[in-house]
């Protein structure tokens, strides 16, 4: 069966889709289940890009084909990617909210002659698995390294680290530890939780018992982050003076209405805030807000998808619509543009995005709503995680 699938992929790649009238892009993500809002943000970012830039590149029409993986499931993600390539004839694969799903697809790319544009999955190693992977989102090393300096500058010398036990969580743990210890701090304990954890009371007790002055946390955005931040407040840690540091997954905008006062004052470092003040972001937020229906649901995966479409459009321009994955990827190495998040570049060596990382603090607006207020910028940040892999 494996040989038959690979033969079918190879035959399709050989026949190509040269100068196609319609170029298909297959997007895999969580469009149902507990993480459905993240998939909804993928679609909002894609719809916003096409609303602002059209649904054609040159003479070719662009068609998006979605496939649903409700939660991390590498086998299902790989099977759907194969279906998209073999049955649907997609020339580009994109999306992928979870790292294990993205990793499972990378072995297919070369024989399929298809690039993969990562719109979210955040483990550094993904781009090393195939020369046909380009990332327009972020990595947890990239977003977690600056918060270590923020914690030390805040006068915290002892921190306990709490992360979900999978690729991005381990990356976040290592990134924070490296940065915090380099600044003279101490990580007194490191806790890794199963991805399915939803009762955080025992974790909160361990944080209290650790003697740490602060906690660094990473969990994938969705129900788990909402539960963790609420538990931090409800178990008395916030009122007890323990400081909370995290990458921005923990305070995504769509969770802030539910978090309310529990999130107020939490500092995070991240590549994007819906409140980012720029003309490009204002246009994006207006278009993506219309696409998603409820602008309060808009969150960071939307901008990864929006910029992912920009990269794919540039690939299509460079290849004239012809199916040539290597040429398409080569064309976007070093590509720079002004994203809704700020100035960005696709690093020509790693094919990962270089971008500003912002220190944000959850604040309360005059109208009573909560938002991530940008208070400091770490400019032109690459991915320290790639160096750590060597």
Helices and strands as residue ranges (DSSP letters): H 2-15, E 22-29, G 33-35, H 36-53, E 56-57, E 60-68, H 74-86, E 92-95, H 99-105, G 106-108, H 109-112, E 115-118, G 124-128, E 133-135, H 140-153, E 158-164, H 167-182, E 186-193, H 201-209, E 214-218, H 223-234, E 243-247, G 248-251, H 253-259, G 260-263, E 267-270, H 279-292, G 295-297, H 301-319, H 325-332, E 336-339, E 342-346, E 353-364, E 370-381, H 384-389
